[in-house]
């Protein structure tokens, strides 16, 4: 699944356009590398998102098929 879609479906970021902008501006890295919105996420990836002074870091536990899962089932905050 694409990074921008994963962030929206997992409800880490509310809108896919916001996820796209964050990735395009270099504020999202996966496994220590800055990535584009089209990056294909995998279980076990460590994602770091920077919004201003705040940094969110988490590990992907499951790739959800739909938007129905709880956030705690999908990611583990590091």
C-alpha positions, -999 to +999 in steps of 0.1 A: +000+000+000+012+035-008+025+056+022+000+084+017-029+059+015-017+040+046-015+072+066-050+081+057-066+046+061-048+041+094-060+075+105-025+088+114-032+117+091-068+127+084-065+135+047-044+120+019-036+154+005-020+164+038+000+131+038+012+139+002+023+174+011+042+162+042+060+136+021+067+159-007+082+184+017+106+158+032+089+156+066+082+118+064+110+092+066+108+054+066+136+034+081+157+065+083+153+076+046+131+104+034+104+090+011+078+100-015+041+095-010+042+066-035+066+046-012+052+011-007+050+005+031+056-029+046+050-045+080+079-037+102+087-003+086+096+024+111+079+057+100+088+091+114+067+122+107+077+157+116+051+184+120+067+216+133+084+208+166+065+176+170+079+142+159+058+110+157+076+077+153+059+044+149+063+008+136+038-006+111+022-038+125-005-045+099-014-031+065-052-025+068-074-033+039-101-008+049-105+020+074-122+000+101-093-010+123-082+007+155-050+027+153-035+005+181-040-026+159-022-010+130+008+008+145+030+007+176+042+041+188+079+042+195 
